[in-house]
Amino acid sequence: MTTSAAYADFAAREAHGVSPTYERLALAVSRDDALLALLDTLPPAKRQPNLLFGVVRLLGGPVDDPVAFRDFTESNWPAVAAGCRSRATQTNEAGRCAVVLPVLAALPQPLALLEVGASAGLNLYPDRYAYRYGEHRLGAGEPVLDCDLTGTAPPARRPEVVWRAGLDLNPLDVTEPADVRWLDALIWPEHARRRERLRAAAAVVAADPPSLVRGDLVDDLPALAAQAPPDATLVVFHTSVLYQVPQPRREAFAQVVRGLPGHWVANEAPQVLPYEGLPEPPDAALRNVLALDGRPLAWTWPHGQAATWFA
Ligand SMILES: C[S@@+](CC[C@H](N)C(=O)[O-])C[C@H]1O[C@@H](n2cnc3c(N)ncnc32)[C@H](O)[C@@H]1O
């Protein structure tokens, strides 16, 4: 796919109906030959809209006006390019806990949670957040994770977590203001609720920081899994990670995780972790598939705002 097509696709499939600002911006970039030429000087993985827009926001650039955005990006190209080269999209969305929770709560307790592609580890605390599934509430305090659940009953309890650890190529630290600023810059402009949620979840995590290991989800998973207490149910899980992993490594990862004791919870796009016999997605927008031990269970919305269980 050309860079222009990738930006047009992002506008139509990811930003449309979710962020008018990014939809407008991505469409403008898709038609801007000068900007596209600059982007094409970056390695392919570093040309993506979320990365470019996040870096420009981090540098204090405007994203609400495509002309001002282009002027800023062109005049600050060395800093923008350096930011794109040195950073990765590591959006850490605590809201995704709400779609994973029904699966975690149904497993034998207590749990030892091991998240691969953990970013700052916000999803390692499903037992500490509050949830609202329609009228059904679980837990108290902030953040409150809202989720529109259909096709399954909401969980009756939060899981009991006795051990948690994360693995990431580049773990972020919520006690570091610079890391929190990057996580904030990755949240789309109109998403004030998500920004509040990041702040609230980061406060929960900063009060009791997780063990986050720098490493690769294939090479370094067995050693970290071996540290989990044997009397808890080991759950290796990941959400919106494998699209960043080359195809042969995804297969290697699936093989490694299948060889471990315990359970495997995946929440990934169907293109990156395909399953046979998936039902039609509810609409044309990007959805993830929630799966337990390789068995697909539900379509989930990208930020955990809804999930539709398969009939
Ligand atoms: C889009 S973020 C998602 C973060 C988190 N799972 C969530 O849903 O909020 C993807 C994360 O996967 C990490 N990642 C990508 N490839 C990886 C690999 N091979 N091994 C470990 N982590 C990886 C990235 O560094 C990034 O932090």
The ligand as a MOL file (V3000), in Angstrom:
LIG
                    3D

  0  0  0     0  0            999 V3000
M  V30 BEGIN CTAB
M  V30 COUNTS 27 29 0 0 0
M  V30 BEGIN ATOM
M  V30 1 C -0.2850 -0.4250 20.3910 0
M  V30 2 S 0.6290 -0.8220 21.8240 0 CHG=1
M  V30 3 C -0.6230 -1.6670 22.7810 0
M  V30 4 C -0.3310 -1.5990 24.2440 0
M  V30 5 C -1.2890 -2.3760 25.1390 0
M  V30 6 N -1.2820 -3.7850 24.8120 0
M  V30 7 C -2.6900 -1.8580 25.0420 0
M  V30 8 O -3.5500 -2.5230 24.4430 0
M  V30 9 O -2.9940 -0.7840 25.5880 0 CHG=-1
M  V30 10 C 1.6560 -2.1820 21.2660 0
M  V30 11 C 2.8240 -2.4540 22.1950 0
M  V30 12 O 3.4520 -3.6720 21.7550 0
M  V30 13 C 4.8480 -3.5380 21.9060 0
M  V30 14 N 5.5170 -4.5170 21.0250 0
M  V30 15 C 5.5360 -4.5170 19.6740 0
M  V30 16 N 6.2640 -5.5650 19.2220 0
M  V30 17 C 6.7040 -6.2340 20.3120 0
M  V30 18 C 7.5130 -7.3930 20.4960 0
M  V30 19 N 8.0070 -8.0650 19.4660 0
M  V30 20 N 7.7640 -7.8110 21.7560 0
M  V30 21 C 7.2730 -7.1140 22.8240 0
M  V30 22 N 6.5100 -6.0060 22.7010 0
M  V30 23 C 6.2340 -5.5680 21.4690 0
M  V30 24 C 5.1060 -2.0850 21.5520 0
M  V30 25 O 6.3490 -1.6380 22.0580 0
M  V30 26 C 3.8860 -1.3910 22.1880 0
M  V30 27 O 4.1850 -0.9760 23.5010 0
M  V30 END ATOM
M  V30 BEGIN BOND
M  V30 1 1 1 2
M  V30 2 1 2 3
M  V30 3 1 2 10
M  V30 4 1 3 4
M  V30 5 1 4 5
M  V30 6 1 5 6
M  V30 7 1 5 7
M  V30 8 2 7 8
M  V30 9 1 7 9
M  V30 10 1 10 11
M  V30 11 1 11 12
M  V30 12 1 11 26
M  V30 13 1 12 13
M  V30 14 1 13 14
M  V30 15 1 13 24
M  V30 16 1 14 15
M  V30 17 1 14 23
M  V30 18 2 15 16
M  V30 19 1 16 17
M  V30 20 1 17 18
M  V30 21 2 17 23
M  V30 22 1 18 19
M  V30 23 2 18 20
M  V30 24 1 20 21
M  V30 25 2 21 22
M  V30 26 1 22 23
M  V30 27 1 24 25
M  V30 28 1 24 26
M  V30 29 1 26 27
M  V30 END BOND
M  V30 END CTAB
M  END
